[in-house]
Amino acid sequence: MQKAHRMQKLSAAIFNEMEVQKQQVEQRGVEVINLGVGSPDQPPAPHIIAAMHRALDRPDYYCYPLEGRLELRRALAAWYKRRFGVDLDPVSEVLVLMGSQDGLAHISTAYVNPGEVALVPDPGYPIYFASILLAGGEIYPMPLLDRNNFLPDLGAIPGEVARRAKLMWINYPNNPVAAVADGHFFAGVVDFAREYGILVCHDVAYCELAFDGYKPASFLETPGARAVGIEFYSLSKTYNMAGCRIGFAVGNADVLAALHQVKSNIDYGVFRVVQEAGLAALEGPQDCVRQNAETYQRRRDVLVDGLAGLGWEMPRPGASMFLWAPLPPGFNSAREFALGLLSQTGVLVIPGTAFGQQGEGYVRIALVRDEDTLREVVRRAGTFLASRG
């Protein structure tokens, strides 16, 4: 049986290639240090785990949950007010998701018709591309370039493309390029979206992994943003709850209603035990959030400083759980560099080309191992670079 044509456009080729290489390295008896997938390596705080333990004993929590509990939506609205100064109606402007990727994947189904254009960052998180392709839309890549601080140049988008565009993805703090954006940029996005009638979808999953006193903003803080867009937030990174699969879409009530309509035909909601964990996370002590960010900041510094000592210079990001590292001198192909590093040292990083054409010349490094392990990464990288020097 032949797969649908849309499947031909979906690709995980580089990720699959890295996994095959990883298995081969492990078969040689080498311990692989996997800095590829951005999955937190630390557990949730004890009070979050305790909330799940208590909830497991509730016999009424094993039926279909259908919708997010109002108490949880109120907690998220209160969190947004404290964190960003943004007022949200918990009834109409907060939607509970099975992780933010759930919403990222399905919003295009609600808004993009076959042949319609979506503006997608390049490099970008792969679900942005996949979401549009699965809806039958056409992708117009917005290059994220170092000379533009990895912000899309909206003025470079041709008018005829903008007039056909239905949706725009933005993501700050960014995955994979670890860039940040300010209110001036968001204001320009709002003006652009108003002019061309574009739905803006902002992914703010990494807003609490910020360093050196930096506080990322919400797109919804920008005047007029709610009229043109929504925002996706996840508890995965903030509270180390990646496996629990809980997130939110917030903002424009009409857009959220459309997304909810799609999801009501697909799933039955988030397990209530996980909703209790989310409630505990949002309403409980927040020291764990600060400590989590401090952990990633120390890891960032270990790698950036250690690799700089080898002559491999890279920016020190202000937020996210990634380094977007230009290739060391003497290397031109991100794929060949990543495969060579893995094969010779057992250190796994992701070639930038996994995230789009503009990722050539970079690798993404996830800060998902402890500091001692990252020092071992520096040591192994040193042997690799020396062998090529």
Backbone torsions as a table, in degrees:
resi	resn	phi	psi	omega
1	MET	NA	138.3	-178.9
2	GLN	-89.4	137.8	175.9
3	LYS	-72.5	160.6	178.0
4	ALA	-62.0	150.5	-178.3
5	HIS	-57.7	-34.0	-177.9
6	ARG	-60.7	-26.6	-178.5
7	MET	-67.9	-24.6	-178.9
8	GLN	-68.2	-22.0	-178.3
9	LYS	-89.3	-14.5	178.6
10	LEU	-85.9	133.7	-176.3
11	SER	-141.3	133.4	170.3
12	ALA	-125.4	31.7	-170.3
13	ALA	-57.9	-46.5	-176.4
14	ILE	-68.5	-42.2	178.6
15	PHE	-61.7	-42.4	178.1
16	ASN	-63.3	-40.8	179.9
17	GLU	-63.3	-40.1	178.8
18	MET	-66.6	-37.5	179.3
19	GLU	-65.8	-41.9	177.8
20	VAL	-61.5	-45.6	179.2
21	GLN	-62.5	-40.3	178.6
22	LYS	-58.3	-46.6	-179.7
23	GLN	-62.8	-38.3	178.6
24	GLN	-65.4	-40.0	178.3
25	VAL	-65.3	-42.7	179.7
26	GLU	-64.3	-34.2	177.7
27	GLN	-65.3	-21.8	176.0
28	ARG	-82.9	-0.7	179.3
29	GLY	89.1	11.4	179.7
30	VAL	-89.9	131.7	175.1
31	GLU	-77.1	116.8	-179.5
32	VAL	-82.2	131.7	172.1
33	ILE	-98.3	105.6	-171.6
34	ASN	-90.8	105.4	174.9
35	LEU	-110.8	31.6	-177.0
36	GLY	-91.7	-58.5	-175.1
37	VAL	-84.8	135.1	-179.4
38	GLY	-84.4	59.3	179.4
39	SER	-107.4	123.3	-177.8
40	PRO	-55.1	139.8	-178.8
41	ASP	-98.4	1.9	-179.5
42	GLN	-109.0	153.7	179.5
43	PRO	-81.4	165.8	171.3
44	PRO	-63.2	164.2	177.5
45	ALA	-63.4	153.3	-176.7
46	PRO	-55.1	-38.0	-177.3
47	HIS	-67.6	-25.2	177.2
48	ILE	-74.7	-44.1	177.4
49	ILE	-63.1	-40.5	179.5
50	ALA	-62.2	-37.7	178.2
51	ALA	-63.0	-37.8	177.5
52	MET	-68.2	-39.2	177.7
53	HIS	-59.1	-45.8	-179.7
54	ARG	-63.8	-41.5	-176.2
55	ALA	-68.2	-28.9	-179.8
56	LEU	-61.3	-23.5	-179.3
57	ASP	-87.3	1.4	179.5
58	ARG	-87.0	107.6	-178.5
59	PRO	-63.6	-25.3	-179.3
60	ASP	-78.6	-1.3	-178.7
61	TYR	-92.6	7.3	-176.6
62	TYR	-106.8	10.5	173.1
63	CYS	-90.9	174.6	176.9
64	TYR	-62.3	125.2	-179.7
65	PRO	-75.4	-27.8	177.6
66	LEU	64.2	-64.7	-178.0
67	GLU	-129.4	160.7	174.8
68	GLY	-66.7	138.6	-180.0
69	ARG	-59.4	142.9	179.3
70	LEU	-61.9	-36.6	178.4
71	GLU	-59.7	-38.5	179.2
72	LEU	-69.2	-42.3	178.8
73	ARG	-65.6	-36.7	175.5
74	ARG	-64.6	-39.3	179.2
75	ALA	-64.3	-40.3	178.9
76	LEU	-67.4	-39.7	177.4
77	ALA	-62.5	-41.4	178.0
78	ALA	-65.5	-37.9	177.3
79	TRP	-62.9	-44.2	178.5
80	TYR	-61.3	-38.4	178.9
81	LYS	-65.3	-45.3	179.5
82	ARG	-65.7	-44.1	-171.5
83	ARG	-79.5	-43.1	-172.3
84	PHE	-117.8	-9.9	-174.0
85	GLY	73.2	21.1	-177.5
86	VAL	-101.1	127.4	176.8
87	ASP	-88.9	129.0	178.2
88	LEU	-127.6	139.0	171.2
89	ASP	-80.3	113.4	-175.3
90	PRO	-64.6	-18.6	-179.3
91	VAL	-80.5	-46.1	-172.0
92	SER	-111.0	-14.4	-173.7
93	GLU	-117.6	14.4	175.7
94	VAL	-136.6	124.5	178.1
95	LEU	-123.1	127.0	179.2
96	VAL	-83.2	134.9	-176.7
97	LEU	-124.7	159.4	172.7
98	MET	-82.2	66.2	-171.9
99	GLY	85.2	149.8	-177.5
100	SER	-63.5	-28.7	-180.0
101	GLN	-61.6	-29.9	175.0
102	ASP	-55.0	-48.4	179.2
103	GLY	-72.8	-39.3	178.8
104	LEU	-59.2	-36.2	-177.7
105	ALA	-74.9	-31.0	-169.6
106	HIS	-104.0	-13.1	-177.8
107	ILE	-63.9	-33.4	179.6
108	SER	-65.5	-32.6	177.5
109	THR	-60.9	-33.8	-178.4
110	ALA	-78.2	-24.1	-169.6
111	TYR	-127.5	-18.8	-173.8
112	VAL	-107.6	120.1	175.3
113	ASN	-88.3	157.2	175.9
114	PRO	-53.3	130.6	179.4
115	GLY	91.2	-13.8	178.1
116	GLU	-79.9	155.3	-171.5
117	VAL	-95.8	142.7	169.5
118	ALA	-124.8	140.4	179.5
119	LEU	-94.3	116.8	-170.3
120	VAL	-125.1	130.3	179.2
121	PRO	-65.7	143.1	177.8
122	ASP	-134.8	109.3	5.5
123	PRO	-70.2	153.8	178.5
124	GLY	-152.3	160.1	176.4
125	TYR	-61.1	130.7	-169.2
126	PRO	-57.6	-28.2	-178.4
127	ILE	-64.8	-25.1	177.7
128	TYR	-62.3	-45.7	178.2
129	PHE	-65.1	-48.1	-175.3
130	ALA	-63.0	-39.1	-179.5
131	SER	-58.8	-43.1	-179.6
132	ILE	-70.3	-43.8	-178.8
133	LEU	-62.7	-40.1	179.6
134	LEU	-67.3	-26.3	176.6
135	ALA	-85.3	-4.4	-179.5
136	GLY	83.8	12.2	-179.0
137	GLY	-82.4	172.5	177.0
138	GLU	-107.3	137.9	-178.3
139	ILE	-95.5	129.2	168.4
140	TYR	-112.3	110.5	-176.2
141	PRO	-73.8	136.8	173.1
142	MET	-104.1	106.3	-176.7
143	PRO	-62.4	133.3	171.9
144	LEU	-104.7	108.0	-171.2
145	LEU	-117.2	148.8	179.7
146	ASP	-56.7	-40.4	-176.6
147	ARG	-66.6	-17.6	176.7
148	ASN	-107.0	20.9	-177.1
149	ASN	56.3	30.1	179.1
150	PHE	58.6	34.1	171.2
151	LEU	-108.0	141.4	178.8
152	PRO	-67.7	141.4	176.7
153	ASP	-89.1	95.5	-176.2
154	LEU	-65.2	-29.7	179.2
155	GLY	-68.3	-17.9	179.6
156	ALA	-86.4	-5.4	179.6
157	ILE	-80.2	119.7	-178.2
158	PRO	-58.2	144.2	-178.4
159	GLY	-57.3	-39.1	-178.9
160	GLU	-66.5	-30.2	176.0
161	VAL	-72.8	-46.0	-179.4
162	ALA	-60.3	-36.9	-179.7
163	ARG	-69.5	-25.1	177.9
164	ARG	-89.7	-11.9	-173.7
165	ALA	-74.0	140.7	179.7
166	LYS	-109.9	-28.9	-171.6
167	LEU	-148.2	148.1	176.6
168	MET	-131.6	132.2	172.8
169	TRP	-97.3	134.7	166.9
170	ILE	-135.7	158.8	-170.7
171	ASN	-158.5	100.7	178.6
172	TYR	-143.3	131.0	-5.0
173	PRO	-55.6	144.6	-163.7
174	ASN	-96.4	145.5	165.6
175	ASN	-119.9	119.3	18.6
176	PRO	-101.0	-8.5	-164.0
177	VAL	-85.7	-2.9	174.5
178	ALA	59.1	28.2	177.9
179	ALA	-90.3	165.0	177.9
180	VAL	-126.7	163.0	-178.9
181	ALA	-132.2	156.6	179.7
182	ASP	-116.5	179.6	-177.9
183	GLY	-61.9	-31.8	178.6
184	HIS	-62.4	-43.4	177.9
185	PHE	-63.6	-47.1	-178.8
186	PHE	-61.1	-37.3	178.0
187	ALA	-62.6	-39.2	176.8
188	GLY	-65.3	-36.1	177.1
189	VAL	-64.6	-42.9	178.9
190	VAL	-61.1	-46.0	179.2
191	ASP	-61.1	-43.6	-179.9
192	PHE	-62.9	-45.3	-178.7
193	ALA	-64.8	-39.3	177.4
194	ARG	-62.8	-44.8	-175.9
195	GLU	-61.7	-38.1	-172.4
196	TYR	-110.1	2.8	178.5
197	GLY	66.3	45.9	-175.6
198	ILE	-105.8	138.2	172.7
199	LEU	-82.3	125.9	178.6
200	VAL	-99.5	129.7	176.1
201	CYS	-118.7	111.2	-178.1
202	HIS	-105.0	126.9	178.6
203	ASP	-98.2	112.8	-175.1
204	VAL	-116.6	34.6	-173.9
205	ALA	-60.3	-26.3	-172.0
206	TYR	-105.0	18.6	-172.2
207	CYS	-65.4	-22.2	-178.8
208	GLU	-98.7	-2.1	174.0
209	LEU	-97.9	71.5	-175.0
210	ALA	-123.5	150.6	-167.6
211	PHE	-125.8	163.2	172.2
212	ASP	56.7	33.5	177.9
213	GLY	83.2	-1.3	-179.1
214	TYR	-73.1	138.9	178.1
215	LYS	-122.7	103.4	177.6
216	PRO	-60.6	151.1	-178.8
217	ALA	-98.0	159.2	168.7
218	SER	-89.4	140.8	173.4
219	PHE	-56.6	-33.1	-176.3
220	LEU	-72.7	-10.5	172.4
221	GLU	-68.6	-21.9	-175.4
222	THR	-75.9	129.9	177.1
223	PRO	-54.5	130.9	178.4
224	GLY	87.4	-6.8	-175.5
225	ALA	-64.4	-39.0	-176.3
226	ARG	-64.8	-25.4	179.5
227	ALA	-72.7	-21.9	-174.4
228	VAL	-119.2	-3.2	-173.4
229	GLY	-162.5	177.8	176.1
230	ILE	-133.5	169.6	-178.8
231	GLU	-132.7	142.7	178.0
232	PHE	-109.9	127.6	178.7
233	TYR	-128.4	145.8	-176.5
234	SER	-128.7	147.7	172.8
235	LEU	-87.5	-3.1	-173.5
236	SER	-59.7	-48.6	-173.6
237	LYS	-88.9	-40.7	-178.3
238	THR	-60.8	-43.3	-172.7
239	TYR	-117.6	14.4	179.5
240	ASN	56.3	45.8	-176.8
241	MET	-115.8	32.8	-173.2
242	ALA	-57.3	-41.2	-178.3
243	GLY	-76.0	-13.4	-178.4
244	CYS	-77.5	-21.2	177.4
245	ARG	56.3	73.9	173.9
246	ILE	-146.3	133.4	179.2
247	GLY	-156.8	-171.7	-174.1
248	PHE	-145.9	150.1	162.6
249	ALA	-114.7	135.5	-177.2
250	VAL	-136.0	157.1	175.9
251	GLY	122.6	-131.6	-173.1
252	ASN	-53.9	119.5	-174.2
253	ALA	-64.9	-38.4	-179.4
254	ASP	-66.1	-40.5	178.8
255	VAL	-65.8	-43.0	179.3
256	LEU	-64.3	-35.4	177.6
257	ALA	-63.6	-38.7	178.7
258	ALA	-67.6	-42.3	177.9
259	LEU	-63.8	-41.1	177.8
260	HIS	-62.3	-37.6	178.6
261	GLN	-62.2	-42.9	176.7
262	VAL	-61.5	-49.3	-175.2
263	LYS	-66.6	-31.3	-179.6
264	SER	-67.1	-17.3	175.9
265	ASN	-94.1	-0.6	-173.4
266	ILE	-118.5	-42.9	-172.4
267	ASP	-139.1	178.5	-177.0
268	TYR	-117.1	19.2	173.4
269	GLY	95.4	-177.0	-174.8
270	VAL	-91.7	130.5	177.1
271	PHE	-46.3	131.9	-174.0
272	ARG	-64.8	-27.1	174.6
273	VAL	-61.9	-41.0	178.2
274	VAL	-69.4	-36.2	176.0
275	GLN	-61.6	-38.7	176.8
276	GLU	-62.9	-38.4	176.7
277	ALA	-63.3	-42.3	177.6
278	GLY	-62.1	-40.3	177.7
279	LEU	-63.1	-43.4	178.4
280	ALA	-63.5	-38.6	-179.9
281	ALA	-64.3	-47.2	-174.2
282	LEU	-73.5	-33.1	-175.4
283	GLU	-100.5	-12.9	-175.9
284	GLY	-85.7	-171.3	178.9
285	PRO	-57.5	140.1	-177.1
286	GLN	-105.8	9.4	176.7
287	ASP	-58.5	-33.2	-177.8
288	CYS	-63.6	-29.8	179.9
289	VAL	-68.2	-46.6	178.0
290	ARG	-62.6	-44.9	-179.0
291	GLN	-63.4	-36.7	178.7
292	ASN	-62.8	-46.7	179.4
293	ALA	-62.9	-39.6	179.3
294	GLU	-64.5	-36.2	177.5
295	THR	-61.6	-47.0	-179.8
296	TYR	-67.4	-33.2	177.8
297	GLN	-64.7	-43.7	178.2
298	ARG	-62.9	-41.3	178.1
299	ARG	-62.7	-43.3	176.8
300	ARG	-54.7	-47.4	-175.6
301	ASP	-67.4	-37.5	178.0
302	VAL	-59.4	-46.3	-177.1
303	LEU	-74.3	-48.4	-177.1
304	VAL	-61.2	-46.1	-178.6
305	ASP	-70.2	-41.4	-178.9
306	GLY	-65.1	-44.4	-179.7
307	LEU	-71.0	-32.4	175.8
308	ALA	-61.7	-34.3	177.4
309	GLY	-65.5	-17.9	176.4
310	LEU	-93.1	-1.2	-175.4
311	GLY	90.9	5.9	178.2
312	TRP	-100.5	95.6	-176.2
313	GLU	-88.8	142.6	177.3
314	MET	-153.9	156.0	179.3
315	PRO	-63.4	153.7	175.5
316	ARG	-100.3	100.3	-171.9
317	PRO	-67.2	151.2	178.3
318	GLY	-86.8	-9.1	-178.7
319	ALA	-166.9	170.8	177.8
320	SER	92.7	179.2	179.1
321	MET	-112.6	26.5	-175.6
322	PHE	-132.9	156.3	162.8
323	LEU	-110.0	135.6	174.2
324	TRP	-106.9	97.3	-165.5
325	ALA	-103.5	119.4	170.3
326	PRO	-60.3	146.4	-179.7
327	LEU	-60.6	147.1	176.5
328	PRO	-63.4	159.8	177.3
329	PRO	-54.8	139.0	178.4
330	GLY	95.9	-4.0	179.4
331	PHE	-117.7	142.4	-178.9
332	ASN	-122.7	-27.9	-175.7
333	SER	-106.9	120.2	179.3
334	ALA	-62.7	-40.7	-178.9
335	ARG	-63.8	-48.5	-178.0
336	GLU	-64.5	-38.2	178.5
337	PHE	-63.7	-48.6	-176.7
338	ALA	-64.3	-40.9	178.5
339	LEU	-66.6	-39.2	178.2
340	GLY	-66.2	-43.8	179.2
341	LEU	-61.2	-43.2	179.6
342	LEU	-66.7	-46.9	-176.5
343	SER	-63.4	-41.2	-173.2
344	GLN	-89.5	-25.4	-174.2
345	THR	-125.9	-15.6	-176.8
346	GLY	79.7	15.0	175.6
347	VAL	-97.9	123.0	-176.5
348	LEU	-105.3	118.4	170.8
349	VAL	-126.4	166.3	-174.5
350	ILE	-105.3	127.7	175.9
351	PRO	-60.4	139.9	-179.1
352	GLY	-60.4	-24.8	-179.5
353	THR	-68.3	-11.3	173.7
354	ALA	-66.9	-16.2	-175.1
355	PHE	-112.4	6.8	179.3
356	GLY	135.5	166.0	-177.1
357	GLN	-61.0	-34.1	-178.4
358	GLN	-72.4	-3.3	177.4
359	GLY	-82.2	-5.9	177.0
360	GLU	-60.6	137.7	-178.6
361	GLY	93.5	2.2	-178.3
362	TYR	-136.0	159.0	164.8
363	VAL	-128.5	149.5	174.8
364	ARG	-100.2	129.1	-179.3
365	ILE	-117.3	120.2	179.7
366	ALA	-88.8	135.6	-176.6
367	LEU	-89.0	58.4	-168.6
368	VAL	-112.8	23.3	174.2
369	ARG	-132.1	158.5	-176.2
370	ASP	-68.6	169.4	-172.6
371	GLU	-63.4	-39.6	179.4
372	ASP	-63.6	-40.1	178.4
373	THR	-65.6	-38.0	178.7
374	LEU	-68.2	-30.3	173.4
375	ARG	-66.3	-35.6	174.8
376	GLU	-66.2	-35.5	174.9
377	VAL	-59.5	-44.5	178.7
378	VAL	-60.8	-43.1	-179.5
379	ARG	-62.3	-46.1	-179.5
380	ARG	-65.5	-40.6	178.6
381	ALA	-61.6	-36.2	177.9
382	GLY	-61.3	-40.4	179.1
383	THR	-68.4	-36.0	179.1
384	PHE	-66.9	-47.4	-178.7
385	LEU	-65.5	-37.7	179.4
386	ALA	-65.2	-36.7	-178.6
387	SER	-69.3	-21.4	179.9
388	ARG	-98.2	-6.5	-175.7
389	GLY	-85.9	NA	NA
